[in-house]
Amino acid sequence: MREMPTSSLPHAASCGYGFRPRASRAPERRPGNDVRDVGLRLHGLEQDAFESSKGWARSLVMTEPTQSAPNPAAPEAAITAALGKRLIVLVGMMGVGKSTVGRRLAARLRLPFVDADTEIETAADMTIPEIFESRGEDYFRNGEARVIARLLENGPAVLATGGGAFMREETRRRIHEKAVSIWLKADADVIMRRVRRRADRPLLQTADPEGTVARLLSEREPVYQLADLTICSRDVPHDRVVEDCIEALQALLLPAPEAEVQPATPQSDPGQADPVQADSMQTDSMQAMSALR
């Protein structure tokens, strides 16, 4: 897991296909070492975020959201308040953008971001391909379920899950109880364009990756549809997909207030005479009779 226009409804009816840092003085340049030095510094920062213990029960690792000036008219604060302690959980196939969209969505909502696959690799002290190769998929799925169960107790946050995580009934139940789920939906050709050149997808290490993706989609999409919201992941800027998520969350969590009903103005009965008019007519009639006498 490494990575519509939507309708106003929580689930989109259709899906299109496809899918500042602070100024500082520039460091002295040393040809050939810039990229390596930056990579080492970033790697060191990431390592400091984790505990040194091994095993599945590891500490929660979160990416702190980017701080920005609040916009009073924006719905982000209201969405976060409506979530309470719940998380936003992104589900869907590999390559649909769960990690990339998740980070940006977390930044918009000022929430921590958590990547379940990263948590699993940190806890197991192995990469996911290594876990599949040495322990098998069943071992991975059991560990994945335990890690996600732990992460769901640490809301609010934005959590990106692996493609198969939502297939487990127990995990779906926990997500339903502790989170709002969003299915990032993409077509098979979009997924293949994004994952074709990556070697960290164990399920695609087959003689027919396209056939594998088609099979997985047919098996998983009926289950993904159980998510609270559906957003199309397509070939548009990631911020557009994030905006779709914000709009869908707003529609789900912040329903529009009902229009105030104004009391109806009493309507006179056409078959009933106006009392004032009736009195006037009666007075005129009496005056006319008096004149005749």
C-alpha positions in Angstrom: 0.0 0.0 0.0 1.8 3.1 -1.2 -0.6 5.4 -2.3 -13.9 11.1 -7.7 -15.6 13.8 -9.0 -17.9 12.8 -6.2 -21.6 13.4 -6.0 -23.1 15.1 -2.9 -24.0 11.6 -1.7 -21.6 9.6 0.5 -21.2 7.0 -2.2 -20.4 8.2 -5.7 -22.6 6.8 -8.4 -19.9 6.4 -10.9 -16.1 6.5 -11.0 -13.9 8.0 -13.7 -10.9 6.0 -14.8 -7.3 6.8 -14.5 -6.2 7.7 -10.8 6.8 25.6 2.5 9.6 24.7 4.0 11.0 27.5 6.2 13.6 29.6 4.4 17.2 28.8 5.5 20.7 29.4 4.3 21.7 26.9 1.6 24.3 24.4 2.9 27.6 24.1 1.3 27.3 21.9 -1.8 29.4 18.8 -2.1 29.1 17.2 -5.5 27.8 13.7 -5.4 26.8 13.7 -1.7 23.7 15.8 -1.6 21.1 13.2 -2.2 22.8 10.6 -0.1 23.2 13.0 2.9 19.5 14.1 2.7 18.4 10.4 2.5 20.6 9.5 5.6 19.2 12.4 7.6 15.6 11.5 6.8 16.3 7.9 7.5 17.7 8.8 10.9 14.6 10.9 11.7 12.3 8.1 10.9 14.2 5.6 12.9 14.1 7.9 16.0 10.3 7.8 15.8 10.1 4.1 16.6 10.8 2.1 19.7 13.7 -0.4 19.6 11.6 -3.4 20.7 10.6 -6.1 18.2 7.4 -8.1 17.8 3.9 -7.2 16.7 3.1 -5.0 19.7 5.0 -1.8 18.8 4.4 1.8 19.6 2.1 3.9 17.4 4.0 5.9 14.8 2.3 9.0 13.4 3.3 11.7 11.0 2.5 15.0 12.5 0.2 17.2 10.2 1.5 20.3 8.6 0.3 23.4 10.5 -1.4 26.1 8.5 -3.5 29.2 9.2 -7.1 28.2 9.9 -9.8 29.3 7.5 -13.0 30.0 9.5 -15.1 29.2 6.4 -13.5 25.8 5.8 -15.2 22.6 7.1 -12.1 20.9 8.4 -12.5 21.9 12.0 -16.1 20.9 12.1 -15.3 17.5 10.5 -12.6 16.9 13.1 -15.0 17.8 15.9 -17.7 15.5 14.5 -15.2 12.6 14.4 -14.5 12.8 18.1 -12.1 10.0 18.9 -12.9 8.1 15.7 -10.3 7.6 12.9 -10.7 8.0 9.1 -9.6 4.7 7.6 -8.7 4.5 3.9 -9.3 1.1 2.3 -8.9 -0.2 -1.3 -6.6 -2.0 -3.7 -2.9 -1.4 -3.9 -1.9 1.5 -6.0 -5.1 3.6 -5.4 -3.2 6.2 -3.4 -4.2 5.4 0.2 -0.8 6.6 1.6 -0.4 9.7 -0.6 -4.0 10.8 -0.2 -4.0 9.9 3.5 -1.0 12.1 4.3 -2.6 15.1 2.6 -6.0 14.5 4.1 -4.4 14.3 7.6 -2.6 17.6 6.9 -5.9 19.2 5.9 -7.7 18.0 9.0 -4.7 18.6 11.3 -4.7 14.9 12.4 -1.8 12.4 12.7 -1.3 10.1 9.7 -0.6 6.4 10.3 0.4 3.8 7.6 -0.6 0.3 8.7 2.0 -1.4 6.4 4.8 0.8 7.9 3.6 -0.1 11.4 3.7 -3.8 10.5 7.2 -3.7 9.0 8.4 -1.8 12.0 6.8 -4.2 14.4 8.1 -7.3 12.6 11.5 -5.8 11.8 11.0 -7.1 8.2 9.6 -5.7 5.0 6.3 -7.0 3.9 7.8 -9.0 1.0 10.2 -10.6 3.5 7.3 -11.5 5.8 5.4 -13.1 2.9 8.5 -15.0 1.8 9.6 -16.3 5.3 6.3 -16.6 7.2 3.6 -16.7 4.6 0.5 -14.7 4.0 -1.6 -16.1 6.8 1.1 -15.0 9.4 1.1 -11.6 7.8 -2.7 -11.3 7.8 -3.0 -12.3 11.5 -0.3 -9.7 12.5 -2.0 -7.1 10.3 -5.3 -7.6 12.1 -3.6 -7.2 15.5 -1.7 -4.1 14.5 -4.9 -2.4 13.0 -6.9 -3.3 16.1 -4.2 -1.5 18.2 -4.1 1.5 15.9 -7.9 1.9 16.0 -7.6 2.6 19.8 -5.5 5.6 19.1 -7.8 8.0 17.4 -8.5 10.5 16.0 -6.1 10.0 13.1 -6.1 9.1 9.4 -5.1 5.5 8.9 -4.1 3.9 5.5 -4.6 0.1 5.4 -3.3 -2.6 3.2 -5.4 -3.9 0.2 -6.4 -7.1 2.0 -7.0 -5.7 5.5 -10.7 -4.8 5.0 -11.4 -8.3 3.7 -11.2 -9.7 7.3 -14.6 -9.6 9.0 -13.2 -8.9 12.4 -11.2 -5.9 11.1 -14.3 -4.5 9.2 -16.3 -4.7 12.5 -13.6 -2.9 14.4 -13.3 -0.2 11.7 -17.1 0.2 11.7 -17.1 0.8 15.5 -14.0 3.0 15.7 -13.8 4.9 12.4 -15.3 6.3 9.3 -14.1 4.2 6.3 -13.4 5.6 2.8 -12.9 3.3 -0.2 -10.5 4.8 -2.7 -11.7 3.1 -5.9 -9.7 2.8 -9.1 -10.0 0.8 -12.3 -7.6 -2.1 -13.1 -5.6 -0.2 -15.8 -5.1 2.7 -13.4 -3.8 0.3 -10.7 -1.4 -1.5 -13.2 0.0 1.8 -14.4 0.9 2.7 -10.8 2.3 -0.6 -9.5 3.8 -2.2 -12.6 7.4 -1.1 -11.9 7.3 -1.7 -8.2 8.8 -4.9 -6.6 7.2 -4.4 -3.2 3.9 -6.0 -4.0 4.1 -9.7 -3.1 0.7 -10.6 -4.6 1.8 -9.3 -8.0 4.9 -11.4 -8.2 3.1 -13.7 -10.7 3.4 -14.6 -14.4 0.2 -12.6 -15.1 0.0 -9.5 -12.9 -2.9 -8.1 -14.9 -4.9 -11.2 -14.4 -4.1 -11.2 -10.7 -5.3 -7.6 -10.3 -8.5 -8.4 -12.2 -9.1 -11.4 -9.9 -8.5 -9.4 -6.8 -10.8 -6.6 -7.9 -13.6 -9.1 -8.6 -13.1 -10.6 -5.1 -12.6 -7.5 -3.1 -14.9 -4.8 -4.6 -18.1 -6.3 -3.2 -16.5 -6.0 0.3 -14.9 -2.6 -0.3 -18.5 -1.3 -1.1 -19.3 -1.8 2.6 -17.2 1.2 3.4 -19.0 4.3 4.6 -17.8 6.5 1.6 -16.6 5.8 -1.9 -14.2 8.2 -3.6 -12.8 7.7 -7.2 -9.0 7.7 -7.4 -8.1 8.9 -10.9 -5.4 10.7 -12.8 -5.9 14.1 -11.3 -3.8 16.0 -8.8 -3.9 14.3 -5.4 -5.3 17.4 -3.8 -8.4 17.1 -5.9 -9.0 13.6 -4.5 -8.4 15.0 -1.0 -11.0 17.7 -1.7 -13.4 14.9 -2.7 -12.8 13.2 0.6 -13.4 16.5 2.5 -16.7 17.1 0.7 -17.9 13.5 1.3 -17.0 13.6 5.0 -18.8 16.9 5.3 -21.9 15.5 3.7 -21.8 12.4 6.0 -20.8 14.0 9.3 -22.3 17.5 8.9 -25.7 17.2 7.4 -27.2 20.5 6.2 -29.6 22.0 8.8 -33.3 21.6 8.0 -34.9 24.7 6.7 -37.0 26.4 9.3 -40.7 25.9 8.7 -42.6 29.2 8.8 -46.1 29.0 10.3 -48.8 29.0 7.6 -50.9 32.2 7.3 -54.5 31.3 8.1 -56.6 31.2 4.9 -60.2 32.3 5.0 -62.8 29.8 4.0 -64.2 30.9 0.7 -67.6 29.5 1.8 -67.7 31.5 5.0 -68.5 35.2 5.1 -66.1 37.7 6.6 -67.5 38.5 10.1 -66.7 42.3 9.7 -68.2 42.4 6.3 -71.3 40.5 7.6 -71.8 42.9 10.4 -71.5 45.9 8.0 -74.1 44.3 5.7 -76.5 43.7 8.6 -76.1 47.3 9.8 -76.9 48.6 6.3 -79.9 46.4 6.1 -81.3 47.6 9.4 -80.8 51.3 8.4 -82.6 50.7 5.1 -85.6 49.1 6.9 -85.8 52.1 9.3 -86.0 54.5 6.4 -88.9 52.6 5.0 -90.8 53.0 8.2 
